[in-house]
Amino acid sequence: MLSLFAVYAQIRDWNADLDPARGSCMVDGVPTLSCFEIVFGNVLFMMSGLIVLVLFIMLVTGSFSYLTSLGNPEKIKKAQGTLKYALIGFALFLTSFLILTVIDQLFLGGNGNIFNFKIGE
């Protein structure tokens, strides 16, 4: 169960060997199409972290706004809206990750292949 929450897309170095047969994605200091795999994996990892950070900030902002509303119905409604959208965003993010993980488990053998991007295989 804990393996469902493992992060498969890790930030990789430009000079990381993608496949020993192909070598590095850099040829004479110029990125090739194979570097797209690394870029896409890095963007996916960074965007996941950014989404979690934004959702946390929304939860903190909504909670602080709710606590400091002093019974003002307009401020309470605005704070509840912020909290509601933060929780909906978190649920969508978590659901999409779990759906991709279930697809990986059922159809791709559960090796985390859905989170590994390979060009030319």
C-alpha positions in Angstrom: 0.0 0.0 0.0 2.8 2.4 0.8 4.3 1.8 -2.7 1.3 3.6 -4.2 2.6 6.9 -2.9 6.2 6.5 -4.2 7.5 9.1 -6.5 8.7 7.6 -9.7 9.7 10.7 -11.7 12.9 11.8 -10.2 15.0 14.8 -11.2 17.8 13.5 -13.4 21.0 15.1 -14.6 21.4 16.0 -18.3 24.4 13.7 -18.5 22.6 10.7 -17.0 22.8 7.6 -19.2 19.4 6.8 -20.4 20.4 3.5 -21.9 23.9 2.1 -22.1 23.3 1.2 -25.7 22.4 4.8 -26.6 24.8 6.6 -24.2 24.2 10.1 -23.0 21.5 12.4 -24.3 24.1 15.1 -25.0 26.2 14.9 -28.2 29.1 17.3 -28.3 27.4 19.5 -25.7 24.1 19.7 -27.7 20.9 18.1 -26.3 19.3 15.5 -28.5 15.7 14.3 -28.7 16.6 11.8 -26.0 16.9 14.7 -23.5 13.1 15.2 -23.9 12.6 12.2 -21.6 14.7 13.9 -18.9 13.0 17.3 -19.4 9.5 15.8 -19.3 10.3 13.7 -16.2 11.8 16.8 -14.4 8.8 19.0 -15.4 6.4 16.4 -14.1 8.3 16.1 -10.8 8.5 19.9 -10.3 4.9 20.5 -11.2 3.7 17.9 -8.7 5.7 19.7 -6.0 4.4 23.1 -7.1 0.8 21.8 -7.0 1.3 20.5 -3.5 2.9 23.7 -2.4 0.0 25.9 -3.8 -2.6 23.7 -2.2 -0.9 23.9 1.1 -0.7 27.7 0.8 -4.4 27.8 -0.1 -5.3 25.7 2.9 -3.2 28.0 5.2 -4.7 31.2 3.7 -8.3 29.9 3.9 -7.8 28.7 7.5 -6.2 32.0 8.5 -9.0 34.0 6.8 -11.6 31.8 8.5 -10.0 32.3 12.0 -9.7 36.1 11.6 -13.2 36.7 10.1 -14.5 37.7 13.5 -18.0 36.4 12.6 -18.4 38.5 9.5 -20.6 36.3 7.2 -19.0 37.6 4.0 -15.5 36.8 5.1 -16.5 33.4 6.4 -18.1 32.6 3.1 -15.0 33.7 1.2 -12.8 31.6 3.5 -15.0 28.5 3.2 -14.8 28.9 -0.6 -11.0 29.0 -0.5 -10.9 25.9 1.7 -13.4 24.1 -0.5 -11.4 24.7 -3.7 -8.2 23.7 -2.0 -9.7 20.4 -0.9 -11.2 19.8 -4.4 -7.8 20.5 -6.0 -6.1 18.1 -3.6 -8.7 15.4 -4.3 -8.3 15.8 -8.1 -4.5 15.7 -7.8 -4.6 12.6 -5.6 -7.2 10.9 -7.7 -5.3 11.4 -10.9 -2.2 10.0 -9.4 -4.0 7.0 -8.0 -5.7 6.4 -11.4 -2.4 6.4 -13.2 -1.0 4.1 -10.5 -3.9 1.6 -10.9 -3.5 1.6 -14.7 0.2 0.9 -14.2 -0.5 -2.0 -11.8 -3.3 -3.5 -13.9 -1.9 -3.1 -17.5 1.8 -2.4 -17.3 2.9 -4.9 -14.7 3.3 -2.6 -11.8 6.9 -1.6 -12.5 6.3 2.1 -12.5 6.6 2.2 -16.3 3.8 4.7 -16.7 6.0 7.3 -14.9 9.2 6.5 -16.9 9.3 8.2 -20.3 11.3 6.5 -23.0 11.6 7.6 -26.7 12.3 5.1 -29.4 11.5 1.8 -27.7 
